[in-house]
Amino acid sequence: MTTVTPASDAPVLARLSALDRWLPLWIVLAMALGLLLGRTFPDLGARLDAMQVAGVSAPIAIGLLWMMYPVLAKVRYEAIGASTADPRVLTTSLVLNWVVGPLLMFGLAWLFLPDLPAYRDGLILIGLARCIAMVLVWNTLACGSGELAAVLVALNSVFQILTYSLLGWLFLTALPAWLGLPGTTVVVSMRAIAESVAIFLGIPLLAGYLTRRILLARRGTAWYESVFLPRIGPTALLGLLYTIVLMFAMQGDRILALPLDVARIALPLLVYFIVMFGASFWLSARLGFSYETTAALSFTAAGNNFELAIAVAVATFGLASGQALAAVVGPLIEVPALVALVYLSLWGRRRWFGTGA
């Protein structure tokens, strides 16, 4: 969401901006503020629902759209056409992101939450939402290839528009039925997910693409990357925190009664990050890719687009749904987990690639 200083010899946490470094704290504070507002104004939920956009409270919809826009304005869409990456690298990334990642999260969700279908569905939505921008921060900290990461992020953005609704229906409704697993509490249609994706990913994606194209043409890459993005980038976090405040204001009492549920949601997420990153790192190294390529592939495979998962969960299942709560827990876990994986990646560089301090 924000920039980092690419000094590889500095401590990882020191190279994170204050906003990114303390993201879990900001999320907890946003939750607490939401709970306080809900207790102070018991009718706040009804007021928020008075005006709706695509079945979502208008104030919530504003937050969902805004937290996506700065992220998508960062994506280097032009990198797709200019890519000279090894076809094996691109193929490996697509398989890891769009086959292995969703299947792994599906398996973990059913393994850890067989009795909690709403949370399980929320985790699956997270697994389908591939990382599109924050991964650039982790990749930079780990000294991975910035050029390759830009290409992979751009590809993930396009693939999410094309495949998210189909994969959502497949993993939430069709695949459990094919495997003879117990049905979910809600049968999800491809159309419902497609409408959510079209609004809450399509609109900010178009806006981000047009912003980048127009401003690059008028002001140049240097101004866009060094002036515009540093100003607008941090506001994505504000959009996320604003949305979390309103979500917890509407369902705070319910959440307070379920601390164990939050822990149960967090556990498969931690396992997912470790397994996905470790498998991607091992596979990339075995294929003979350089460390820079291996790091970029591993972080793009392990990261997730929690903003999209939250937006789809809220729009499809409702603001007070278990699916939405599970999606909100995601970014709370992601930052400490990915910081740890940056250290692991740098250790792997010294251990297997013979480079680095």
C-alpha positions as CSV (number, residue, x, y, z in Angstrom):
1,M,0.0,0.0,0.0
2,T,2.9,2.3,0.7
3,T,6.6,2.5,-0.3
4,V,9.6,0.9,1.2
5,T,13.3,1.7,1.2
6,P,15.1,-1.0,-0.9
7,A,18.2,-1.1,1.3
8,S,18.8,-4.8,1.6
9,D,21.1,-4.5,4.6
10,A,18.5,-2.7,6.7
11,P,16.3,-4.7,9.1
12,V,13.1,-5.8,7.4
13,L,10.7,-4.0,9.8
14,A,12.7,-0.8,9.6
15,R,12.2,-0.8,5.8
16,L,8.4,-1.0,6.1
17,S,6.5,2.2,6.4
18,A,4.9,3.0,9.7
19,L,1.5,2.3,8.1
20,D,2.4,-1.1,6.8
21,R,4.5,-2.1,9.9
22,W,1.6,-1.5,12.3
23,L,-1.2,-2.6,10.0
24,P,-2.4,-5.3,12.5
25,L,-2.6,-2.7,15.3
26,W,-4.6,-0.3,13.0
27,I,-7.0,-3.1,12.2
28,V,-7.5,-4.0,15.9
29,L,-8.0,-0.3,16.7
30,A,-10.5,0.0,13.8
31,M,-12.4,-3.1,15.2
32,A,-12.4,-1.5,18.7
33,L,-13.7,1.8,17.3
34,G,-16.4,0.0,15.4
35,L,-17.5,-1.9,18.5
36,L,-17.6,1.3,20.5
37,L,-19.7,3.0,17.8
38,G,-22.1,0.1,17.7
39,R,-22.6,0.2,21.5
40,T,-23.0,4.0,21.5
41,F,-25.4,4.1,18.6
42,P,-27.5,0.9,18.6
43,D,-29.5,2.1,15.5
44,L,-26.4,2.7,13.4
45,G,-26.8,-0.5,11.4
46,A,-30.3,0.4,10.3
47,R,-29.1,3.9,9.3
48,L,-26.2,2.4,7.3
49,D,-28.6,0.1,5.5
50,A,-31.0,2.9,4.6
51,M,-29.2,3.5,1.2
52,Q,-27.8,0.6,-0.7
53,V,-25.6,0.1,-3.8
54,A,-25.8,-3.4,-5.4
55,G,-27.3,-4.7,-2.2
56,V,-24.6,-3.1,0.0
57,S,-24.9,-0.2,2.3
58,A,-23.8,2.9,0.4
59,P,-21.3,4.0,3.1
60,I,-19.8,0.5,3.0
61,A,-19.7,0.5,-0.8
62,I,-17.7,3.7,-0.8
63,G,-15.1,2.1,1.5
64,L,-15.0,-1.1,-0.6
65,L,-14.4,0.8,-3.8
66,W,-11.9,3.2,-2.4
67,M,-9.7,0.6,-0.7
68,M,-9.3,-1.1,-4.1
69,Y,-8.7,2.0,-6.3
70,P,-5.2,3.1,-5.0
71,V,-4.1,-0.5,-5.1
72,L,-5.1,-0.9,-8.7
73,A,-3.6,2.4,-9.7
74,K,-0.2,0.9,-8.7
75,V,-0.4,-2.0,-11.0
76,R,1.9,-1.8,-14.0
77,Y,-0.5,-2.9,-16.7
78,E,2.0,-2.1,-19.4
79,A,4.3,-4.7,-18.0
80,I,2.2,-7.5,-19.5
81,G,2.9,-6.5,-23.1
82,A,6.5,-5.6,-22.4
83,S,7.3,-8.8,-20.6
84,T,10.3,-10.8,-21.6
85,A,10.0,-13.3,-18.8
86,D,10.8,-17.0,-19.4
87,P,7.5,-18.7,-20.4
88,R,8.3,-21.3,-17.7
89,V,8.2,-18.6,-15.1
90,L,4.8,-17.3,-16.2
91,T,3.4,-20.8,-16.5
92,T,4.6,-21.6,-13.0
93,S,3.1,-18.5,-11.6
94,L,-0.3,-19.1,-13.2
95,V,-0.4,-22.7,-11.9
96,L,0.6,-21.7,-8.4
97,N,-1.8,-18.8,-8.2
98,W,-4.9,-20.2,-10.0
99,V,-4.6,-23.9,-9.3
100,V,-2.5,-24.7,-6.3
101,G,-3.4,-21.7,-4.1
102,P,-7.2,-22.1,-4.4
103,L,-7.0,-25.9,-3.9
104,L,-4.8,-25.5,-0.9
105,M,-7.1,-23.0,0.8
106,F,-10.1,-25.1,-0.1
107,G,-8.5,-28.1,1.6
108,L,-7.4,-26.1,4.7
109,A,-10.8,-24.5,5.1
110,W,-12.6,-27.9,5.1
111,L,-9.9,-29.4,7.3
112,F,-9.9,-26.7,10.0
113,L,-13.5,-25.5,9.8
114,P,-15.7,-28.5,8.8
115,D,-18.4,-27.3,11.3
116,L,-18.3,-23.6,10.4
117,P,-19.4,-23.2,6.8
118,A,-19.7,-19.4,6.8
119,Y,-16.1,-19.0,7.9
120,R,-15.0,-21.8,5.6
121,D,-16.5,-19.9,2.6
122,G,-14.8,-16.7,3.7
123,L,-11.4,-18.5,3.7
124,I,-12.1,-19.9,0.3
125,L,-12.9,-16.4,-1.1
126,I,-9.5,-15.3,0.3
127,G,-7.8,-18.2,-1.4
128,L,-9.3,-17.2,-4.7
129,A,-8.3,-13.5,-4.4
130,R,-4.7,-13.5,-5.6
131,C,-2.4,-10.7,-4.4
132,I,-2.2,-7.8,-6.7
133,A,-0.2,-5.0,-5.0
134,M,0.9,-5.4,-1.4
135,V,3.1,-8.3,-2.7
136,L,5.3,-5.6,-4.3
137,V,6.2,-4.5,-0.8
138,W,7.2,-8.0,0.4
139,N,9.0,-8.7,-2.8
140,T,11.1,-5.5,-2.5
141,L,12.0,-6.3,1.1
142,A,13.1,-9.8,0.1
143,C,15.2,-8.4,-2.8
144,G,13.1,-10.2,-5.4
145,S,12.8,-9.2,-9.0
146,G,10.7,-6.0,-9.2
147,E,10.2,-6.3,-12.9
148,L,8.8,-9.9,-12.7
149,A,6.6,-9.0,-9.7
150,A,5.1,-6.2,-11.7
151,V,4.3,-8.6,-14.6
152,L,2.8,-11.2,-12.3
153,V,0.7,-8.6,-10.4
154,A,-0.7,-7.3,-13.7
155,L,-1.5,-10.8,-14.8
156,N,-3.3,-11.6,-11.6
157,S,-5.4,-8.4,-11.9
158,V,-6.6,-9.5,-15.4
159,F,-7.2,-13.1,-14.3
160,Q,-9.3,-12.0,-11.3
161,I,-11.7,-10.1,-13.6
162,L,-11.9,-13.1,-16.0
163,T,-12.1,-16.0,-13.5
164,Y,-13.1,-15.0,-10.0
165,S,-16.8,-15.4,-10.4
166,L,-16.4,-18.8,-12.1
167,L,-13.9,-20.0,-9.4
168,G,-16.1,-18.7,-6.6
169,W,-19.1,-20.8,-7.8
170,L,-16.8,-23.8,-8.5
171,F,-15.2,-23.9,-5.0
172,L,-18.1,-22.8,-2.9
173,T,-20.9,-24.7,-4.6
174,A,-19.9,-27.2,-7.3
175,L,-16.8,-28.8,-5.9
176,P,-18.2,-29.6,-2.5
177,A,-21.2,-31.3,-4.2
178,W,-18.9,-33.3,-6.5
179,L,-16.9,-34.5,-3.6
180,G,-19.9,-35.4,-1.5
181,L,-19.1,-32.9,1.2
182,P,-21.9,-31.4,3.4
183,G,-23.6,-28.5,1.7
184,T,-22.9,-24.9,2.6
185,T,-25.5,-22.8,4.4
186,V,-25.9,-20.7,1.2
187,V,-25.9,-21.8,-2.4
188,V,-23.9,-19.2,-4.2
189,S,-24.6,-18.5,-7.8
190,M,-21.9,-17.5,-10.3
191,R,-24.0,-14.5,-11.2
192,A,-24.1,-13.1,-7.6
193,I,-20.3,-13.3,-7.4
194,A,-19.9,-11.9,-10.9
195,E,-22.0,-8.9,-10.0
196,S,-19.9,-8.2,-6.9
197,V,-16.6,-8.6,-8.9
198,A,-17.9,-6.4,-11.7
199,I,-18.7,-3.6,-9.3
200,F,-16.1,-3.8,-6.6
201,L,-13.2,-4.9,-8.7
202,G,-14.2,-3.9,-12.2
203,I,-14.9,-0.2,-11.4
204,P,-11.7,0.4,-9.4
205,L,-9.7,-1.6,-11.9
206,L,-11.0,0.6,-14.8
207,A,-10.4,3.7,-12.7
208,G,-6.9,2.6,-11.8
209,Y,-6.0,1.7,-15.3
210,L,-7.2,5.0,-16.8
211,T,-5.5,6.9,-14.0
212,R,-2.2,5.3,-14.7
213,R,-2.5,5.6,-18.5
214,I,-3.6,9.2,-18.5
215,L,-1.2,10.5,-15.9
216,L,1.8,8.6,-17.3
217,A,1.1,10.2,-20.7
218,R,0.7,13.7,-19.2
219,R,3.2,13.8,-16.3
220,G,5.6,10.9,-17.0
221,T,6.6,7.8,-15.1
222,A,9.0,9.5,-12.6
223,W,6.2,11.9,-11.4
224,Y,3.6,9.2,-11.2
225,E,5.8,6.7,-9.3
226,S,7.5,9.3,-6.9
227,V,4.8,11.9,-6.4
228,F,1.3,10.6,-7.2
229,L,1.5,7.0,-5.9
230,P,3.1,8.0,-2.5
231,R,0.2,10.4,-2.0
232,I,-2.7,8.2,-3.0
233,G,-1.3,4.8,-1.9
234,P,-1.7,5.1,1.8
235,T,-5.4,6.1,1.4
236,A,-6.1,2.4,0.5
237,L,-5.4,1.6,4.1
238,L,-7.8,4.3,5.2
239,G,-10.5,2.8,3.0
240,L,-9.9,-0.6,4.5
241,L,-9.9,0.7,8.1
242,Y,-13.1,2.8,7.4
243,T,-14.8,-0.3,6.1
244,I,-13.7,-2.4,9.1
245,V,-15.0,0.3,11.5
246,L,-18.5,0.2,9.9
247,M,-18.5,-3.6,9.7
248,F,-17.7,-4.0,13.4
249,A,-20.2,-1.3,14.3
250,M,-22.9,-3.4,12.8
251,Q,-21.9,-6.8,14.2
252,G,-19.7,-6.0,17.1
253,D,-21.6,-7.7,19.9
254,R,-21.7,-10.9,17.8
255,I,-18.0,-10.8,17.3
256,L,-17.2,-10.2,20.9
257,A,-19.0,-13.4,21.8
258,L,-16.8,-15.4,19.3
259,P,-13.1,-14.9,20.2
260,L,-12.4,-18.6,19.6
261,D,-13.9,-18.4,16.2
262,V,-11.4,-15.7,15.2
263,A,-8.6,-17.9,16.4
264,R,-9.9,-20.8,14.3
265,I,-10.0,-18.6,11.3
266,A,-6.5,-17.4,11.9
267,L,-4.9,-20.9,12.2
268,P,-5.6,-22.1,8.6
269,L,-4.5,-18.8,7.3
270,L,-1.1,-19.1,9.0
271,V,-0.7,-22.7,7.6
272,Y,-1.7,-21.4,4.2
273,F,1.0,-18.7,4.1
274,I,3.7,-21.1,5.3
275,V,2.8,-24.0,3.0
276,M,2.1,-21.9,-0.1
277,F,5.3,-19.9,0.3
278,G,7.5,-22.9,1.1
279,A,6.2,-25.0,-1.7
280,S,6.5,-22.1,-4.2
281,F,10.1,-21.3,-3.1
282,W,11.1,-25.0,-3.2
283,L,9.6,-25.6,-6.6
284,S,11.1,-22.4,-8.1
285,A,14.5,-23.3,-6.8
286,R,14.2,-26.9,-8.1
287,L,13.3,-25.5,-11.6
288,G,16.6,-23.6,-11.6
289,F,15.2,-20.1,-11.3
290,S,17.4,-17.4,-9.9
291,Y,16.8,-16.1,-6.3
292,E,15.2,-12.9,-7.6
293,T,12.8,-14.9,-9.7
294,T,12.1,-17.4,-6.9
295,A,11.3,-14.7,-4.4
296,A,8.9,-12.9,-6.8
297,L,7.1,-16.1,-7.7
298,S,6.9,-17.2,-4.0
299,F,5.5,-13.9,-2.7
300,T,3.0,-13.5,-5.5
301,A,1.8,-17.0,-4.9
302,A,1.6,-16.7,-1.1
303,G,-0.1,-13.2,-0.9
304,N,-3.8,-12.6,-1.3
305,N,-6.0,-9.7,-2.2
306,F,-8.0,-9.3,1.0
307,E,-9.7,-6.2,-0.2
308,L,-11.4,-8.1,-3.0
309,A,-12.3,-11.0,-0.6
310,I,-13.9,-8.5,1.8
311,A,-15.8,-6.8,-1.0
312,V,-17.2,-10.0,-2.5
313,A,-18.0,-11.4,1.0
314,V,-19.9,-8.3,2.0
315,A,-21.7,-7.9,-1.3
316,T,-22.6,-11.6,-1.7
317,F,-23.3,-12.8,1.8
318,G,-24.0,-9.6,3.8
319,L,-22.1,-7.2,6.1
320,A,-22.8,-9.2,9.2
321,S,-22.0,-12.6,7.7
322,G,-19.4,-15.0,8.9
323,Q,-17.9,-14.9,5.4
324,A,-17.2,-11.1,5.9
325,L,-15.7,-11.7,9.3
326,A,-13.4,-14.3,8.0
327,A,-12.2,-12.0,5.2
328,V,-11.5,-9.2,7.7
329,V,-9.3,-11.5,9.8
330,G,-7.1,-12.0,6.7
331,P,-5.2,-8.8,6.7
332,L,-4.8,-9.0,10.5
333,I,-2.8,-12.2,10.0
334,E,-1.1,-11.3,6.7
335,V,1.4,-8.6,7.8
336,P,3.2,-10.5,10.6
337,A,3.1,-13.7,8.6
338,L,4.6,-12.1,5.4
339,V,7.2,-10.2,7.5
340,A,8.3,-13.6,8.8
341,L,8.4,-15.0,5.3
342,V,10.6,-12.1,4.1
343,Y,13.2,-13.2,6.8
344,L,12.7,-16.8,5.7
345,S,13.3,-15.8,2.0
346,L,16.5,-13.9,2.9
347,W,17.7,-16.9,4.9
348,G,16.9,-19.1,1.9
349,R,19.0,-16.8,-0.3
350,R,22.0,-17.3,1.9
351,R,21.4,-21.0,2.4
352,W,20.7,-22.2,-1.2
353,F,21.7,-19.4,-3.5
354,G,24.9,-18.3,-1.9
355,T,24.2,-14.6,-2.0
356,G,23.3,-11.9,0.5
357,A,24.6,-11.0,3.9
